[in-house]
């Protein structure tokens, strides 16, 4: 019995010492990091510059149209208020004024819808440009990673500080200019739904 207790004690000690022994940590290769400023890539690449100029022209056109409509409808609305008939006016005069007021409101609503549609189209165009640039830049970044033996790519905005030698933005821009010198600013029409 004594031998059995000693055997159990030794077995327990072996289990405890095995559990208490430190587990060997997984050995990982050192991380090689490169940094890319995607905002700069999109703004400074040839495709990005051209697309941004086209989108800005469209945005400026929307603002110009908005200013014109505000002035036009504002003046017309003021004139309608000035010509509002008195409650004692005859029914045909009141009816004619109400028809003008409805016409003004209808045209104003249509103009607001037009501007809203143009703004939505502009937002879709911006998203399409970013998608094309992003789709074009991703394989280039992968190639640069392989060439530099990098295991991680970080967006510059995700870093607090970094050494300039880690930044591959200029290389990405140069390669993007060759691979994708231009992008479309008008997205393809959405597929028709049945």
Sine and cosine of phi, psi and omega as CSV:
sin_phi,cos_phi,sin_psi,cos_psi,sin_omega,cos_omega
0.00,0.00,-0.64,0.76,0.00,-1.00
-0.89,0.45,-0.65,0.76,0.02,-1.00
-0.89,0.45,-0.61,0.79,-0.01,-1.00
-0.91,0.40,-0.65,0.76,0.04,-1.00
-0.91,0.41,-0.64,0.77,0.02,-1.00
-0.91,0.42,-0.67,0.75,0.02,-1.00
-0.88,0.48,-0.70,0.72,0.03,-1.00
-0.90,0.44,-0.65,0.76,0.02,-1.00
-0.90,0.44,-0.69,0.72,0.01,-1.00
-0.92,0.40,-0.66,0.75,0.02,-1.00
-0.89,0.45,-0.68,0.74,0.03,-1.00
-0.89,0.45,-0.67,0.75,0.00,-1.00
-0.90,0.45,-0.63,0.78,0.01,-1.00
-0.91,0.42,-0.66,0.75,0.02,-1.00
-0.91,0.41,-0.70,0.71,0.00,-1.00
-0.90,0.44,-0.67,0.74,-0.03,-1.00
-0.93,0.36,-0.55,0.84,0.06,-1.00
-0.92,0.38,-0.67,0.74,0.00,-1.00
-0.93,0.37,-0.54,0.84,-0.04,-1.00
-0.99,0.14,-0.29,0.96,-0.01,-1.00
-0.92,0.38,0.66,-0.75,-0.02,-1.00
-0.91,0.41,0.65,-0.76,0.04,-1.00
-0.99,0.15,0.71,-0.70,0.00,-1.00
-0.90,0.44,0.79,-0.61,0.00,-1.00
-0.95,0.31,0.52,-0.85,0.04,-1.00
-0.91,0.40,0.74,-0.67,0.01,-1.00
-1.00,0.04,0.86,-0.51,0.00,-1.00
-0.92,-0.38,0.54,-0.84,0.08,-1.00
-0.94,0.35,0.43,-0.90,0.03,-1.00
-0.90,0.43,0.60,-0.80,-0.01,-1.00
-0.97,0.25,0.71,-0.70,0.11,-0.99
-0.93,-0.36,0.86,-0.52,-0.14,-0.99
-0.91,-0.41,0.65,-0.76,0.20,-0.98
-0.83,-0.56,0.45,-0.89,-0.06,-1.00
-0.89,-0.46,0.67,-0.74,0.07,-1.00
-0.76,-0.65,0.77,-0.64,0.10,-1.00
-1.00,-0.09,1.00,-0.06,-0.06,-1.00
-0.91,0.42,-0.54,0.84,0.05,-1.00
-0.87,0.50,-0.68,0.73,0.01,-1.00
-0.92,0.38,-0.65,0.76,0.03,-1.00
-0.85,0.52,-0.74,0.67,-0.04,-1.00
-0.93,0.37,-0.56,0.83,-0.05,-1.00
-0.99,0.13,-0.54,0.84,-0.13,-0.99
-0.97,-0.22,-0.18,0.98,0.04,-1.00
-0.95,0.30,0.39,-0.92,0.00,-1.00
-0.86,0.52,-0.72,0.70,-0.01,-1.00
-0.90,0.44,-0.66,0.75,0.00,-1.00
-0.91,0.42,-0.70,0.71,0.00,-1.00
-0.87,0.49,-0.73,0.68,-0.02,-1.00
-0.89,0.46,-0.72,0.70,-0.01,-1.00
-0.90,0.43,-0.68,0.73,0.00,-1.00
-0.89,0.46,-0.62,0.78,0.03,-1.00
-0.90,0.43,-0.68,0.73,0.01,-1.00
-0.91,0.41,-0.68,0.74,0.00,-1.00
-0.92,0.40,-0.60,0.80,0.03,-1.00
-0.90,0.43,-0.66,0.75,0.03,-1.00
-0.88,0.48,-0.65,0.76,0.03,-1.00
-0.92,0.39,-0.66,0.75,0.03,-1.00
-0.90,0.44,-0.66,0.75,0.04,-1.00
-0.89,0.45,-0.61,0.79,0.04,-1.00
-0.89,0.45,-0.64,0.77,0.04,-1.00
-0.91,0.42,-0.69,0.73,0.01,-1.00
-0.90,0.43,-0.64,0.77,0.02,-1.00
-0.90,0.43,-0.69,0.72,0.02,-1.00
-0.89,0.45,-0.66,0.75,0.03,-1.00
-0.86,0.51,-0.72,0.70,-0.01,-1.00
-0.89,0.45,-0.67,0.74,0.01,-1.00
-0.89,0.46,-0.71,0.70,-0.02,-1.00
-0.92,0.40,-0.64,0.77,0.03,-1.00
-0.86,0.51,-0.71,0.70,0.00,-1.00
-0.90,0.44,-0.75,0.66,-0.05,-1.00
-0.89,0.46,-0.78,0.62,-0.03,-1.00
-0.94,0.34,-0.52,0.85,0.05,-1.00
-0.90,0.44,-0.74,0.67,0.01,-1.00
-0.89,0.45,-0.71,0.70,-0.01,-1.00
-0.90,0.43,-0.62,0.78,0.03,-1.00
-0.91,0.42,-0.65,0.76,0.04,-1.00
-0.89,0.45,-0.67,0.74,0.01,-1.00
-0.90,0.44,-0.61,0.79,0.05,-1.00
-0.89,0.46,-0.69,0.73,0.00,-1.00
-0.89,0.45,-0.65,0.76,-0.02,-1.00
-0.92,0.39,-0.50,0.87,-0.06,-1.00
-0.99,-0.16,0.17,0.99,0.02,-1.00
-0.85,0.53,0.79,-0.62,-0.02,-1.00
-0.96,0.29,0.46,-0.89,0.05,-1.00
-0.93,0.37,0.45,-0.90,0.02,-1.00
-0.86,0.52,-0.34,0.94,-0.02,-1.00
-1.00,0.01,0.01,1.00,-0.01,-1.00
-0.92,0.39,0.31,-0.95,-0.02,-1.00
-0.94,0.33,0.38,-0.92,-0.05,-1.00
-0.86,0.51,-0.66,0.75,0.00,-1.00
-0.90,0.43,-0.58,0.82,0.02,-1.00
-0.93,0.38,-0.70,0.72,0.02,-1.00
-0.90,0.44,-0.68,0.73,-0.01,-1.00
-0.89,0.45,-0.65,0.76,0.01,-1.00
-0.91,0.42,-0.68,0.73,0.02,-1.00
-0.90,0.43,-0.68,0.73,0.01,-1.00
-0.89,0.46,-0.59,0.81,0.05,-1.00
-0.90,0.43,-0.67,0.74,0.06,-1.00
-0.89,0.46,-0.68,0.73,-0.02,-1.00
-0.91,0.43,-0.65,0.76,0.03,-1.00
-0.91,0.41,-0.67,0.74,0.02,-1.00
-0.87,0.49,-0.71,0.71,0.03,-1.00
-0.87,0.50,-0.72,0.69,-0.01,-1.00
-0.90,0.43,-0.65,0.76,0.02,-1.00
-0.90,0.45,-0.74,0.68,0.01,-1.00
-0.90,0.44,-0.61,0.80,0.03,-1.00
-0.90,0.43,-0.70,0.72,0.03,-1.00
-0.89,0.45,-0.67,0.74,0.03,-1.00
-0.89,0.45,-0.64,0.76,0.02,-1.00
-0.91,0.42,-0.65,0.76,0.04,-1.00
-0.89,0.45,-0.64,0.76,0.03,-1.00
-0.91,0.40,-0.63,0.77,0.04,-1.00
-0.87,0.49,-0.74,0.67,-0.01,-1.00
-0.90,0.43,-0.64,0.77,0.02,-1.00
-0.89,0.46,-0.67,0.74,0.02,-1.00
-0.90,0.44,-0.71,0.71,0.01,-1.00
-0.89,0.46,-0.63,0.78,0.03,-1.00
-0.92,0.39,-0.67,0.74,0.05,-1.00
-0.88,0.47,-0.67,0.74,0.04,-1.00
-0.88,0.47,-0.64,0.77,0.02,-1.00
-0.90,0.44,-0.67,0.74,0.03,-1.00
-0.89,0.45,-0.67,0.74,0.05,-1.00
-0.89,0.46,-0.63,0.78,0.03,-1.00
-0.90,0.43,-0.68,0.73,0.04,-1.00
-0.86,0.50,-0.72,0.69,0.01,-1.00
-0.88,0.48,-0.63,0.77,0.00,-1.00
-0.92,0.40,-0.65,0.76,0.04,-1.00
-0.88,0.47,-0.75,0.67,-0.01,-1.00
-0.87,0.49,-0.65,0.76,0.01,-1.00
-0.89,0.46,-0.72,0.70,0.00,-1.00
-0.89,0.46,-0.70,0.72,0.01,-1.00
-0.90,0.43,-0.69,0.72,0.01,-1.00
-0.89,0.45,-0.70,0.71,0.03,-1.00
-0.88,0.47,-0.58,0.81,0.01,-1.00
-0.96,0.28,-0.54,0.84,-0.11,-0.99
-1.00,0.10,-0.48,0.88,-0.08,-1.00
-0.85,0.52,-0.75,0.66,0.02,-1.00
-0.90,0.43,-0.52,0.85,0.03,-1.00
-0.92,0.40,-0.66,0.75,0.03,-1.00
-0.90,0.43,-0.64,0.77,0.04,-1.00
-0.88,0.48,-0.66,0.75,0.03,-1.00
-0.89,0.45,-0.71,0.70,0.01,-1.00
-0.89,0.45,-0.62,0.78,0.06,-1.00
-0.85,0.53,-0.76,0.65,-0.01,-1.00
-0.88,0.48,-0.72,0.70,-0.03,-1.00
-0.87,0.49,-0.59,0.81,-0.05,-1.00
-0.99,-0.11,0.01,1.00,-0.01,-1.00
0.92,0.39,0.48,0.88,-0.04,-1.00
-0.99,0.17,0.57,-0.82,0.06,-1.00
-0.94,-0.34,-0.21,0.98,-0.03,-1.00
-0.62,-0.78,0.67,-0.74,0.17,-0.98
-0.88,-0.48,0.79,-0.61,0.04,-1.00
-0.90,-0.44,0.59,-0.81,0.15,-0.99
-0.95,0.30,0.65,-0.76,-0.05,-1.00
-0.83,0.55,-0.59,0.81,0.00,-1.00
-0.90,0.44,-0.30,0.95,0.00,-1.00
-1.00,0.01,-0.02,1.00,-0.02,-1.00
-0.94,-0.33,0.52,-0.85,0.11,-0.99
-1.00,0.07,-0.70,0.72,0.04,-1.00
-0.51,-0.86,0.43,-0.90,0.10,-0.99
-0.32,-0.95,0.40,-0.92,0.05,-1.00
-0.96,0.28,0.61,-0.80,-0.03,-1.00
-0.86,0.51,-0.48,0.88,-0.02,-1.00
-0.90,0.43,-0.34,0.94,0.00,-1.00
-0.99,0.15,-0.31,0.95,-0.10,-0.99
-0.98,0.19,0.87,-0.50,0.01,-1.00
-0.94,-0.35,0.31,0.95,-0.07,-1.00
-0.85,0.52,-0.72,0.70,-0.03,-1.00
-0.88,0.48,-0.64,0.77,0.03,-1.00
-0.90,0.44,-0.68,0.74,0.02,-1.00
-0.89,0.46,-0.70,0.72,0.00,-1.00
-0.88,0.47,-0.72,0.69,-0.02,-1.00
-0.87,0.50,-0.68,0.74,0.00,-1.00
-0.95,0.32,-0.61,0.80,0.02,-1.00
-0.91,0.41,-0.62,0.78,0.03,-1.00
-0.86,0.50,-0.58,0.81,0.03,-1.00
-0.98,0.20,-0.67,0.74,-0.09,-1.00
-0.98,0.20,-0.55,0.83,-0.09,-1.00
-0.59,-0.80,0.98,0.21,-0.07,-1.00
-0.95,0.31,-0.27,0.96,-0.05,-1.00
-0.46,-0.89,0.52,-0.85,0.11,-0.99
-0.80,-0.60,0.36,-0.93,0.04,-1.00
-0.99,0.16,0.59,-0.81,0.04,-1.00
-0.98,-0.22,-0.10,0.99,0.05,-1.00
-0.94,-0.34,0.90,-0.44,0.01,-1.00
-0.92,0.39,0.45,-0.90,0.06,-1.00
-0.91,0.42,0.43,-0.90,0.00,-1.00
-0.88,0.47,0.56,-0.83,0.03,-1.00
-0.91,0.41,0.59,-0.81,0.02,-1.00
-0.88,0.48,0.62,-0.79,0.00,-1.00
-0.93,0.37,0.69,-0.73,0.04,-1.00
-0.98,-0.17,0.56,-0.83,-0.02,-1.00
-0.99,-0.15,0.00,0.00,0.00,0.00
